[in-house]
Amino acid sequence: MATTLPKADWTQREDLARLVAALGAEHMRWVGGAVRDTLLGDEVKDIDAATTLHPDTVIERLEAAGIKPIPTGIDHGTVTAVLPGGNVEVTTLRKDVATDGRRATIAFAEDWRDDAARRDFTINALYAHPDTLAIDDYFGGLDDLQARRVRFIGDARERIREDHLRILRYYRFQARFGAELDDEAEQACAELAPTMKGLSRERVAMELLAILALPDPAETLRRMHDRGVLDVILPESGDAQLDALGALIAHEQAENAAPSPLRRLAALLPADVKLADQVAARLRLSNSQRKQLARLAKRSGAPERPHALAYREGVSMARDLLLLDGQTTAPLAGWKPPRFPLKGGAIVARGVGAGPEVARILQVVETRWIAEGFPDAARVDQLLEDALSD
């Protein structure tokens, strides 16, 4: 693999050149995902920089260059540079002083290798010089990237003991980049899986949903299950649910449907509303996510016709329910739910007193209207006449 970063759109941004000029090319490197993804030819979403400058100096230099700094993680050395083409997190070189598996006490460092040594995986510890784009690789990350191998820096067990969330991060990166399994990493994750019980639920949920958002994480989830990792964070998932997830992903691909982590989480759970709500609460999902997961758990296995379902539930929810049931979503492509053309005033005008009876008749007519496939207003008038006669 190349030892120089290929030129990409982001490496030629004028606002990034301003950032480099402000901090000094000798004091900074591009690092992490932007370097890794550029080498792989993947889309770069976030750009991070590492620097030997301390945060207060970073802030001073940015302000002097007319770049707005935000001290987003000042205690850990991170300053966000606000730029027109997208913000960049600038973090001072660090080394760990102490860790407890959830958080680390850090000290600022002067040596680039010290900073690389505290990162999780070799493929995330690649640094690119901003002026020459030459890559610094301290732990064999380039070879691992070429082999599509996700490998911890140093001893895998030590890395996991520093931050237990690295178990889930390993599986996420392995599902995204891995082709060759690293036996040491797999064994370390299995042995130390129980340590994840001490993690915050929000962090666990973030990583779990990130795994489920990948194109095809079915094999990875199965391996997590077989090694006892999945049982720690989602004990409700068993072989039947993993089979259901595999079937859902295959159906999504056949339907050309984009991945939905909540839809896939629903597949990993039994169709039990109360259980889904408990899981959502445990993972500290948002209220919106909690309601969505509960509704997906209410799936009957025999949903309504696509248009009727979309009218009642909304197109997005209908699509999720159809996919979970293995049905086609083609009828929903470009379809917009129509408006029910009947109002309560039209019923009152027919001599029905305002109140519950009007609501009941509206419901009767609307139900028949949906069943007939949303006919026009003339047919709705006839349906109203029928309901009044009844």
C-alpha positions as a Markdown table, in Angstrom:
| # | Residue | x | y | z |
|---|---|---|---|---|
| 1 | Met | 0.0 | 0.0 | 0.0 |
| 2 | Ala | 1.1 | 3.5 | -0.8 |
| 3 | Thr | 3.2 | 5.3 | 1.9 |
| 4 | Thr | 1.9 | 8.7 | 0.6 |
| 5 | Leu | -1.7 | 9.8 | 0.9 |
| 6 | Pro | -3.3 | 10.0 | -2.5 |
| 7 | Lys | -4.6 | 13.5 | -3.4 |
| 8 | Ala | -8.3 | 13.7 | -2.6 |
| 9 | Asp | -10.8 | 16.5 | -2.8 |
| 10 | Trp | -10.4 | 17.2 | 0.9 |
| 11 | Thr | -6.6 | 17.4 | 0.8 |
| 12 | Gln | -6.9 | 20.3 | -1.6 |
| 13 | Arg | -9.5 | 22.4 | 0.3 |
| 14 | Glu | -8.5 | 26.0 | 0.6 |
| 15 | Asp | -9.9 | 26.3 | 4.1 |
| 16 | Leu | -7.7 | 23.4 | 5.3 |
| 17 | Ala | -4.7 | 25.1 | 3.8 |
| 18 | Arg | -5.5 | 28.1 | 6.0 |
| 19 | Leu | -5.7 | 25.8 | 9.0 |
| 20 | Val | -2.3 | 24.3 | 8.2 |
| 21 | Ala | -0.8 | 27.8 | 7.8 |
| 22 | Ala | -2.3 | 28.9 | 11.1 |
| 23 | Leu | -0.9 | 26.0 | 13.1 |
| 24 | Gly | 2.2 | 25.3 | 11.1 |
| 25 | Ala | 2.7 | 22.2 | 9.0 |
| 26 | Glu | 5.6 | 21.1 | 11.3 |
| 27 | His | 3.3 | 21.1 | 14.2 |
| 28 | Met | 0.4 | 19.0 | 12.9 |
| 29 | Arg | -0.7 | 15.8 | 11.0 |
| 30 | Trp | -3.9 | 14.5 | 9.6 |
| 31 | Val | -4.9 | 11.4 | 11.5 |
| 32 | Gly | -7.4 | 8.6 | 11.8 |
| 33 | Gly | -10.5 | 8.0 | 9.7 |
| 34 | Ala | -9.7 | 10.6 | 7.0 |
| 35 | Val | -6.3 | 9.0 | 6.3 |
| 36 | Arg | -7.6 | 5.5 | 6.5 |
| 37 | Asp | -10.6 | 6.1 | 4.3 |
| 38 | Thr | -8.6 | 8.0 | 1.7 |
| 39 | Leu | -6.2 | 5.1 | 1.4 |
| 40 | Leu | -9.1 | 2.8 | 0.9 |
| 41 | Gly | -10.8 | 5.0 | -1.7 |
| 42 | Asp | -13.8 | 5.5 | 0.6 |
| 43 | Glu | -15.8 | 8.7 | 1.2 |
| 44 | Val | -14.2 | 10.9 | 3.9 |
| 45 | Lys | -16.8 | 12.3 | 6.3 |
| 46 | Asp | -14.8 | 13.7 | 9.2 |
| 47 | Ile | -11.4 | 15.2 | 9.2 |
| 48 | Asp | -9.2 | 15.1 | 12.4 |
| 49 | Ala | -5.8 | 16.6 | 13.0 |
| 50 | Ala | -3.2 | 16.0 | 15.7 |
| 51 | Thr | -0.8 | 18.6 | 16.9 |
| 52 | Thr | 2.1 | 19.1 | 19.2 |
| 53 | Leu | 0.7 | 22.5 | 20.2 |
| 54 | His | -1.2 | 22.8 | 23.4 |
| 55 | Pro | -4.9 | 23.7 | 23.3 |
| 56 | Asp | -4.5 | 27.4 | 24.4 |
| 57 | Thr | -1.9 | 27.9 | 21.7 |
| 58 | Val | -4.2 | 26.3 | 19.1 |
| 59 | Ile | -6.9 | 28.7 | 20.1 |
| 60 | Glu | -4.6 | 31.7 | 19.9 |
| 61 | Arg | -3.3 | 30.7 | 16.5 |
| 62 | Leu | -6.8 | 30.0 | 15.1 |
| 63 | Glu | -8.1 | 33.3 | 16.3 |
| 64 | Ala | -5.1 | 35.2 | 14.8 |
| 65 | Ala | -5.9 | 33.5 | 11.5 |
| 66 | Gly | -9.5 | 34.5 | 11.6 |
| 67 | Ile | -10.7 | 30.9 | 12.2 |
| 68 | Lys | -13.3 | 30.4 | 14.9 |
| 69 | Pro | -12.2 | 27.9 | 17.6 |
| 70 | Ile | -14.6 | 26.0 | 19.8 |
| 71 | Pro | -13.1 | 24.3 | 22.9 |
| 72 | Thr | -15.3 | 21.1 | 22.4 |
| 73 | Gly | -13.0 | 18.9 | 24.5 |
| 74 | Ile | -10.6 | 21.2 | 26.0 |
| 75 | Asp | -9.9 | 19.0 | 29.0 |
| 76 | His | -8.7 | 16.3 | 26.6 |
| 77 | Gly | -6.9 | 18.6 | 24.3 |
| 78 | Thr | -9.5 | 19.0 | 21.6 |
| 79 | Val | -10.4 | 22.2 | 19.9 |
| 80 | Thr | -12.8 | 22.4 | 16.9 |
| 81 | Ala | -11.8 | 24.7 | 14.1 |
| 82 | Val | -14.9 | 26.0 | 12.4 |
| 83 | Leu | -14.3 | 26.0 | 8.6 |
| 84 | Pro | -16.5 | 26.7 | 5.6 |
| 85 | Gly | -15.9 | 23.2 | 4.1 |
| 86 | Gly | -16.5 | 21.4 | 7.3 |
| 87 | Asn | -15.2 | 21.6 | 10.8 |
| 88 | Val | -12.0 | 19.9 | 11.9 |
| 89 | Glu | -11.2 | 18.6 | 15.4 |
| 90 | Val | -7.6 | 19.5 | 16.4 |
| 91 | Thr | -6.3 | 17.4 | 19.3 |
| 92 | Thr | -3.0 | 17.8 | 21.1 |
| 93 | Leu | -0.8 | 14.7 | 21.2 |
| 94 | Arg | -1.7 | 12.7 | 24.3 |
| 95 | Lys | -0.6 | 9.7 | 26.3 |
| 96 | Asp | -2.6 | 7.8 | 28.9 |
| 97 | Val | -1.6 | 8.2 | 32.6 |
| 98 | Ala | -4.4 | 6.0 | 34.1 |
| 99 | Thr | -7.5 | 4.2 | 32.8 |
| 100 | Asp | -10.4 | 2.4 | 34.5 |
| 101 | Gly | -12.0 | 0.8 | 31.5 |
| 102 | Arg | -14.5 | 3.6 | 31.0 |
| 103 | Arg | -12.4 | 6.8 | 31.0 |
| 104 | Ala | -8.8 | 7.8 | 30.8 |
| 105 | Thr | -6.6 | 10.3 | 32.6 |
| 106 | Ile | -4.3 | 11.8 | 30.0 |
| 107 | Ala | -1.3 | 13.9 | 29.7 |
| 108 | Phe | -0.2 | 15.9 | 26.7 |
| 109 | Ala | 2.7 | 14.4 | 24.8 |
| 110 | Glu | 5.5 | 15.6 | 22.5 |
| 111 | Asp | 6.2 | 12.4 | 20.7 |
| 112 | Trp | 4.0 | 11.3 | 17.8 |
| 113 | Arg | 4.6 | 7.6 | 18.6 |
| 114 | Asp | 3.2 | 8.1 | 22.1 |
| 115 | Asp | 0.0 | 9.5 | 20.7 |
| 116 | Ala | -0.3 | 6.6 | 18.2 |
| 117 | Ala | 0.3 | 4.1 | 21.0 |
| 118 | Arg | -2.8 | 5.2 | 22.9 |
| 119 | Arg | -5.1 | 4.7 | 19.9 |
| 120 | Asp | -7.1 | 1.5 | 19.5 |
| 121 | Phe | -6.3 | -0.1 | 16.2 |
| 122 | Thr | -3.3 | 0.1 | 13.9 |
| 123 | Ile | -5.5 | 1.2 | 10.9 |
| 124 | Asn | -6.6 | 4.2 | 13.0 |
| 125 | Ala | -3.1 | 5.3 | 13.9 |
| 126 | Leu | -1.9 | 6.5 | 10.5 |
| 127 | Tyr | -0.7 | 10.1 | 10.3 |
| 128 | Ala | -0.3 | 12.1 | 7.1 |
| 129 | His | 2.0 | 15.2 | 6.8 |
| 130 | Pro | -0.2 | 18.1 | 5.6 |
| 131 | Asp | 2.4 | 19.5 | 3.2 |
| 132 | Thr | 3.9 | 16.3 | 1.6 |
| 133 | Leu | 1.1 | 13.8 | 2.5 |
| 134 | Ala | 3.8 | 11.3 | 3.5 |
| 135 | Ile | 2.4 | 8.8 | 6.0 |
| 136 | Asp | 3.8 | 7.9 | 9.4 |
| 137 | Asp | 2.9 | 4.4 | 10.4 |
| 138 | Tyr | 4.2 | 3.3 | 13.8 |
| 139 | Phe | 2.5 | -0.1 | 14.2 |
| 140 | Gly | 2.0 | -1.7 | 10.8 |
| 141 | Gly | -1.3 | -0.1 | 10.0 |
| 142 | Leu | -0.6 | 0.1 | 6.3 |
| 143 | Asp | 0.0 | -3.7 | 6.1 |
| 144 | Asp | -3.2 | -4.3 | 8.1 |
| 145 | Leu | -5.2 | -2.0 | 6.0 |
| 146 | Gln | -4.0 | -3.8 | 2.8 |
| 147 | Ala | -4.9 | -7.2 | 4.4 |
| 148 | Arg | -8.2 | -5.9 | 5.6 |
| 149 | Arg | -7.2 | -6.9 | 9.1 |
| 150 | Val | -8.4 | -5.1 | 12.3 |
| 151 | Arg | -5.7 | -5.4 | 14.9 |
| 152 | Phe | -5.3 | -3.8 | 18.3 |
| 153 | Ile | -2.2 | -1.8 | 18.9 |
| 154 | Gly | 0.0 | -3.8 | 21.3 |
| 155 | Asp | -1.7 | -6.3 | 23.6 |
| 156 | Ala | -5.4 | -6.6 | 22.8 |
| 157 | Arg | -6.3 | -7.4 | 26.4 |
| 158 | Glu | -4.5 | -4.4 | 27.7 |
| 159 | Arg | -6.2 | -2.1 | 25.1 |
| 160 | Ile | -9.6 | -3.4 | 26.1 |
| 161 | Arg | -8.9 | -3.0 | 29.8 |
| 162 | Glu | -8.1 | 0.6 | 29.1 |
| 163 | Asp | -11.6 | 1.1 | 27.5 |
| 164 | His | -14.1 | -1.7 | 27.5 |
| 165 | Leu | -16.0 | -0.1 | 24.7 |
| 166 | Arg | -13.2 | -1.1 | 22.4 |
| 167 | Ile | -14.8 | -4.6 | 22.2 |
| 168 | Leu | -17.7 | -3.2 | 20.3 |
| 169 | Arg | -15.5 | -0.8 | 18.3 |
| 170 | Tyr | -13.5 | -3.9 | 17.3 |
| 171 | Tyr | -16.6 | -5.6 | 15.9 |
| 172 | Arg | -17.8 | -2.5 | 14.2 |
| 173 | Phe | -14.5 | -1.9 | 12.4 |
| 174 | Gln | -14.1 | -5.6 | 11.7 |
| 175 | Ala | -17.6 | -5.6 | 10.1 |
| 176 | Arg | -16.7 | -2.6 | 8.0 |
| 177 | Phe | -13.1 | -3.2 | 7.0 |
| 178 | Gly | -12.2 | -6.8 | 8.0 |
| 179 | Ala | -11.7 | -9.7 | 5.7 |
| 180 | Glu | -9.1 | -11.5 | 7.8 |
| 181 | Leu | -9.8 | -12.3 | 11.4 |
| 182 | Asp | -7.3 | -11.6 | 14.1 |
| 183 | Asp | -7.3 | -14.5 | 16.5 |
| 184 | Glu | -5.8 | -12.6 | 19.4 |
| 185 | Ala | -8.4 | -9.9 | 19.1 |
| 186 | Glu | -11.3 | -12.3 | 18.8 |
| 187 | Gln | -10.2 | -14.2 | 21.9 |
| 188 | Ala | -9.6 | -11.0 | 23.9 |
| 189 | Cys | -13.0 | -9.7 | 23.1 |
| 190 | Ala | -14.6 | -13.0 | 24.2 |
| 191 | Glu | -12.7 | -13.2 | 27.5 |
| 192 | Leu | -13.3 | -9.6 | 28.5 |
| 193 | Ala | -16.9 | -9.3 | 27.2 |
| 194 | Pro | -18.3 | -9.2 | 30.8 |
| 195 | Thr | -16.4 | -6.0 | 31.4 |
| 196 | Met | -18.8 | -4.1 | 29.2 |
| 197 | Lys | -21.4 | -4.3 | 32.0 |
| 198 | Gly | -19.8 | -1.3 | 33.5 |
| 199 | Leu | -20.1 | 0.9 | 30.4 |
| 200 | Ser | -22.7 | 3.6 | 30.1 |
| 201 | Arg | -25.8 | 2.5 | 28.2 |
| 202 | Glu | -25.6 | 5.4 | 25.8 |
| 203 | Arg | -22.1 | 4.4 | 24.7 |
| 204 | Val | -23.2 | 0.8 | 24.2 |
| 205 | Ala | -26.3 | 1.9 | 22.2 |
| 206 | Met | -24.2 | 4.2 | 20.0 |
| 207 | Glu | -21.9 | 1.4 | 19.1 |
| 208 | Leu | -24.6 | -1.2 | 18.7 |
| 209 | Leu | -26.6 | 1.0 | 16.3 |
| 210 | Ala | -23.5 | 1.9 | 14.4 |
| 211 | Ile | -22.8 | -1.8 | 13.8 |
| 212 | Leu | -26.4 | -2.3 | 12.7 |
| 213 | Ala | -26.1 | 0.6 | 10.3 |
| 214 | Leu | -23.4 | -1.1 | 8.3 |
| 215 | Pro | -24.3 | -2.7 | 4.9 |
| 216 | Asp | -24.2 | -6.3 | 6.1 |
| 217 | Pro | -23.4 | -6.9 | 9.8 |
| 218 | Ala | -25.2 | -10.3 | 10.0 |
| 219 | Glu | -22.0 | -12.4 | 10.2 |
| 220 | Thr | -20.4 | -10.1 | 12.7 |
| 221 | Leu | -23.5 | -10.2 | 15.0 |
| 222 | Arg | -23.5 | -14.0 | 14.7 |
| 223 | Arg | -19.8 | -14.1 | 15.8 |
| 224 | Met | -20.6 | -11.8 | 18.7 |
| 225 | His | -23.3 | -14.1 | 19.7 |
| 226 | Asp | -21.2 | -17.2 | 19.4 |
| 227 | Arg | -18.4 | -15.6 | 21.5 |
| 228 | Gly | -20.8 | -14.4 | 24.3 |
| 229 | Val | -20.3 | -10.7 | 23.5 |
| 230 | Leu | -23.8 | -10.0 | 22.2 |
| 231 | Asp | -25.4 | -11.7 | 25.2 |
| 232 | Val | -23.8 | -9.1 | 27.5 |
| 233 | Ile | -25.4 | -6.1 | 25.7 |
| 234 | Leu | -28.5 | -7.7 | 24.1 |
| 235 | Pro | -29.4 | -11.0 | 25.9 |
| 236 | Glu | -32.8 | -11.0 | 24.3 |
| 237 | Ser | -31.2 | -12.0 | 21.0 |
| 238 | Gly | -30.9 | -15.7 | 20.2 |
| 239 | Asp | -30.4 | -17.9 | 17.2 |
| 240 | Ala | -33.9 | -17.3 | 15.9 |
| 241 | Gln | -33.5 | -13.5 | 16.1 |
| 242 | Leu | -30.1 | -13.7 | 14.3 |
| 243 | Asp | -31.7 | -15.8 | 11.6 |
| 244 | Ala | -34.4 | -13.1 | 11.3 |
| 245 | Leu | -31.7 | -10.4 | 11.0 |
| 246 | Gly | -30.0 | -12.3 | 8.2 |
| 247 | Ala | -33.3 | -12.7 | 6.4 |
| 248 | Leu | -34.1 | -9.0 | 6.8 |
| 249 | Ile | -30.7 | -7.9 | 5.4 |
| 250 | Ala | -31.0 | -10.2 | 2.5 |
| 251 | His | -34.5 | -8.8 | 1.8 |
| 252 | Glu | -33.3 | -5.2 | 2.2 |
| 253 | Gln | -30.6 | -5.9 | -0.4 |
| 254 | Ala | -33.1 | -7.5 | -2.8 |
| 255 | Glu | -35.4 | -4.4 | -2.3 |
| 256 | Asn | -32.5 | -2.0 | -2.6 |
| 257 | Ala | -33.5 | -0.6 | 0.8 |
| 258 | Ala | -31.1 | 1.5 | 2.8 |
| 259 | Pro | -30.0 | 0.0 | 6.2 |
| 260 | Ser | -32.0 | 1.1 | 9.2 |
| 261 | Pro | -30.4 | 0.3 | 12.6 |
| 262 | Leu | -33.7 | 0.5 | 14.4 |
| 263 | Arg | -35.4 | -1.8 | 11.9 |
| 264 | Arg | -32.6 | -4.3 | 12.3 |
| 265 | Leu | -32.6 | -3.9 | 16.1 |
| 266 | Ala | -36.3 | -4.9 | 16.0 |
| 267 | Ala | -35.4 | -8.0 | 14.0 |
| 268 | Leu | -32.9 | -8.9 | 16.8 |
| 269 | Leu | -35.8 | -8.9 | 19.3 |
| 270 | Pro | -38.8 | -11.1 | 19.7 |
| 271 | Ala | -42.0 | -9.4 | 18.5 |
| 272 | Asp | -43.0 | -8.3 | 22.0 |
| 273 | Val | -43.9 | -4.6 | 22.6 |
| 274 | Lys | -43.2 | -4.7 | 26.3 |
| 275 | Leu | -39.8 | -6.3 | 25.8 |
| 276 | Ala | -38.9 | -3.8 | 23.1 |
| 277 | Asp | -39.8 | -0.9 | 25.4 |
| 278 | Gln | -37.6 | -2.4 | 28.1 |
| 279 | Val | -34.7 | -2.8 | 25.8 |
| 280 | Ala | -35.2 | 0.8 | 24.5 |
| 281 | Ala | -35.2 | 2.1 | 28.1 |
| 282 | Arg | -32.1 | 0.1 | 29.0 |
| 283 | Leu | -30.2 | 1.4 | 26.0 |
| 284 | Arg | -31.4 | 5.0 | 26.8 |
| 285 | Leu | -32.8 | 5.5 | 23.3 |
| 286 | Ser | -34.6 | 8.7 | 22.5 |
| 287 | Asn | -38.3 | 8.9 | 22.9 |
| 288 | Ser | -38.7 | 8.9 | 19.1 |
| 289 | Gln | -36.6 | 5.8 | 18.8 |
| 290 | Arg | -38.3 | 4.1 | 21.7 |
| 291 | Lys | -41.8 | 4.6 | 20.1 |
| 292 | Gln | -40.5 | 3.4 | 16.7 |
| 293 | Leu | -39.0 | 0.2 | 18.2 |
| 294 | Ala | -42.2 | -0.5 | 20.1 |
| 295 | Arg | -44.3 | -0.1 | 17.0 |
| 296 | Leu | -41.9 | -2.4 | 15.0 |
| 297 | Ala | -42.3 | -5.0 | 17.8 |
| 298 | Lys | -46.0 | -4.9 | 17.3 |
| 299 | Arg | -45.7 | -6.4 | 13.9 |
| 300 | Ser | -48.3 | -9.0 | 13.3 |
| 301 | Gly | -46.6 | -11.1 | 10.6 |
| 302 | Ala | -49.5 | -10.3 | 8.3 |
| 303 | Pro | -49.6 | -6.5 | 7.7 |
| 304 | Glu | -52.2 | -4.7 | 5.7 |
| 305 | Arg | -51.8 | -4.0 | 2.1 |
| 306 | Pro | -48.9 | -1.6 | 1.5 |
| 307 | His | -51.0 | 1.6 | 0.7 |
| 308 | Ala | -53.4 | 1.0 | 3.6 |
| 309 | Leu | -50.5 | 0.4 | 5.9 |
| 310 | Ala | -48.7 | 3.5 | 4.7 |
| 311 | Tyr | -51.9 | 5.6 | 5.2 |
| 312 | Arg | -52.3 | 4.5 | 8.8 |
| 313 | Glu | -48.6 | 4.3 | 9.8 |
| 314 | Gly | -46.8 | 6.7 | 7.5 |
| 315 | Val | -44.7 | 5.6 | 4.5 |
| 316 | Ser | -41.4 | 5.1 | 6.5 |
| 317 | Met | -43.0 | 2.9 | 9.1 |
| 318 | Ala | -44.9 | 0.9 | 6.5 |
| 319 | Arg | -41.7 | 0.3 | 4.6 |
| 320 | Asp | -40.1 | -1.0 | 7.8 |
| 321 | Leu | -43.0 | -3.3 | 8.6 |
| 322 | Leu | -43.1 | -4.7 | 5.1 |
| 323 | Leu | -39.4 | -5.4 | 5.1 |
| 324 | Leu | -39.6 | -7.1 | 8.4 |
| 325 | Asp | -42.4 | -9.3 | 7.1 |
| 326 | Gly | -40.4 | -10.1 | 3.9 |
| 327 | Gln | -42.9 | -8.3 | 1.6 |
| 328 | Thr | -42.1 | -6.0 | -1.3 |
| 329 | Thr | -42.0 | -2.2 | -0.8 |
| 330 | Ala | -42.4 | -1.5 | -4.5 |
| 331 | Pro | -46.0 | -0.2 | -4.2 |
| 332 | Leu | -44.8 | 2.6 | -1.9 |
| 333 | Ala | -42.2 | 4.0 | -4.4 |
| 334 | Gly | -43.2 | 7.6 | -5.0 |
| 335 | Trp | -46.6 | 7.1 | -3.4 |
| 336 | Lys | -48.1 | 9.8 | -1.1 |
| 337 | Pro | -51.0 | 9.1 | 1.3 |
| 338 | Pro | -54.1 | 10.9 | 0.1 |
| 339 | Arg | -56.2 | 13.1 | 2.3 |
| 340 | Phe | -59.5 | 11.7 | 3.5 |
| 341 | Pro | -62.0 | 14.0 | 1.7 |
| 342 | Leu | -64.8 | 13.8 | 4.3 |
| 343 | Lys | -65.2 | 16.3 | 7.2 |
| 344 | Gly | -67.4 | 16.2 | 10.2 |
| 345 | Gly | -69.3 | 19.3 | 9.0 |
| 346 | Ala | -70.7 | 17.3 | 6.0 |
| 347 | Ile | -72.1 | 14.7 | 8.3 |
| 348 | Val | -73.7 | 17.4 | 10.6 |
| 349 | Ala | -75.2 | 18.9 | 7.4 |
| 350 | Arg | -77.0 | 15.6 | 6.8 |
| 351 | Gly | -78.9 | 16.0 | 10.1 |
| 352 | Val | -76.6 | 14.1 | 12.5 |
| 353 | Gly | -76.1 | 16.0 | 15.8 |
| 354 | Ala | -72.5 | 17.0 | 16.6 |
| 355 | Gly | -70.8 | 14.7 | 19.0 |
| 356 | Pro | -69.6 | 11.0 | 19.2 |
| 357 | Glu | -72.0 | 9.9 | 16.4 |
| 358 | Val | -70.2 | 12.1 | 13.9 |
| 359 | Ala | -66.9 | 10.7 | 14.9 |
| 360 | Arg | -68.2 | 7.1 | 14.6 |
| 361 | Ile | -69.6 | 7.7 | 11.1 |
| 362 | Leu | -66.3 | 9.4 | 10.0 |
| 363 | Gln | -64.5 | 6.3 | 11.2 |
| 364 | Val | -66.9 | 3.9 | 9.4 |
| 365 | Val | -66.6 | 5.8 | 6.1 |
| 366 | Glu | -62.8 | 6.2 | 6.3 |
| 367 | Thr | -62.4 | 2.4 | 7.0 |
| 368 | Arg | -64.4 | 1.6 | 3.9 |
| 369 | Trp | -62.6 | 4.2 | 1.9 |
| 370 | Ile | -59.2 | 2.7 | 2.8 |
| 371 | Ala | -60.5 | -0.9 | 2.1 |
| 372 | Glu | -61.6 | 0.2 | -1.4 |
| 373 | Gly | -58.2 | 1.7 | -2.2 |
| 374 | Phe | -58.9 | 5.4 | -1.6 |
| 375 | Pro | -61.7 | 6.1 | -4.2 |
| 376 | Asp | -62.6 | 9.7 | -5.3 |
| 377 | Ala | -65.0 | 12.1 | -3.5 |
| 378 | Ala | -68.0 | 10.9 | -5.4 |
| 379 | Arg | -67.5 | 7.4 | -4.0 |
| 380 | Val | -67.0 | 8.8 | -0.6 |
| 381 | Asp | -70.4 | 10.6 | -0.8 |
| 382 | Gln | -71.9 | 7.2 | -1.6 |
| 383 | Leu | -70.1 | 5.6 | 1.3 |
| 384 | Leu | -71.5 | 8.3 | 3.6 |
| 385 | Glu | -75.0 | 7.6 | 2.3 |
| 386 | Asp | -74.5 | 3.9 | 3.1 |
| 387 | Ala | -73.2 | 4.6 | 6.6 |
| 388 | Leu | -76.1 | 7.0 | 7.3 |
| 389 | Ser | -78.6 | 4.3 | 6.1 |
| 390 | Asp | -76.9 | 1.7 | 8.3 |
